[in-house]
Amino acid sequence: MKLNEVIIEEISKKLKAGIYAKVAARAEGITERTFQRWKSEGKAILERITNKDGEIIDKEWEKLTHPEKLKCHFCQSLDRSDAEGETVLVASIYSHIKDDWRAAELILSRKWPERWAKKEYLHVDQETIEKPDELQEIEDDIFEGIPESKRGAVIKEMTEAIEGARDGKAGGKAKEKSKTAS
């Protein structure tokens, strides 16, 4: 599919309605990969032809091909339409402030979250000393027949063997087996 003014306008309308850009593009039959390519190419071209204040340099604009100009227009349209869509949605929330205090709370919590956002607190009033039953059962299955006093040493030995295997060094018993196997 080729980028054209109709596609740009249709995606723009959807963005102004508050739809995510990728969804708007998909609704127009444009794959995410194509959408991203057009967007990144447009952004790169705009960076190349704008001055430090972000204004397009006319001489550079005139040098662009029609497809390059379309990609620039596409990229600019995404930003502008997205901003317009956000403006409409925020205005809608503001219009409900008189009727519903939650609209005001929403605006306050989003604009000044450090002061107005709901804070969730987790209060722990009990210290866990024993292992949960399920964990203890799993441990008992793994260490069946090994006295509890020796389990720490077994864990240490297993950890060293695993770390050694990761580093390419075989553990003591593994070396013995490999010698007898050869």
C-alpha positions, 0 to 999 in steps of 0.5 A, a space after each residue: 500500500 502506498 501512502 496518500 492524502 486520503 489515508 493521512 486524512 482518514 487516520 487523522 480523523 480517527 486520532 481526533 476521535 481518540 483512537 490510538 494511532 496504530 489502531 487507526 492505521 490498522 483500521 485503514 488496512 495498514 500493517 503496523 510495520 508499514 505504519 512504523 516505517 512511514 512514521 520513522 522515515 517522516 520523522 527522519 526527513 523532518 529532522 533533516 529539513 528543520 532548523 534548530 527552532 523546529 521550523 521547516 527550511 523552505 529550500 530543503 522542503 523544495 528538494 523533497 520528492 512527493 513521497 518524502 513530502 507525504 511522509 513528512 505530512 503523515 508524521 506531522 498529522 499524527 502529532 497534531 491529530 493526536 493532540 487535537 483528540 486529547 484536547 477533545 477528550 479532556 474538554 469532555 471530562 471538564 464539561 462533566 465537572 459540574 455534574 460529577 465530582 469524579 471528573 474533577 478528581 480525575 483531572 486533579 489526579 492526572 495533572 498533579 498526581 503527587 498531591 491528588 492521585 490515590 495512594 495505595 498503602 499495604 499494611 503488614 502487621 504480621 511477620 512471617 517466620 515459618 515457610 508456607 505449607 506448600 513450600 515446606 512440602 516441596 522442600 521435603 519432597 526434594 530433600 527426602 531422606 536428607 536430615 534437615 541439619 545437612 540440607 544447607 550443605 547440600 544446597 551449597 554443594 548443588 549451587 556450586 555445581 550449577 555455577 561450575 556448569 555455567 562456567 564450563 567447569 564440571 563438578 567432582 562427581 561429573 568428572 569421575 563419571 566422564 572419566 569412566 565413560 571414556 
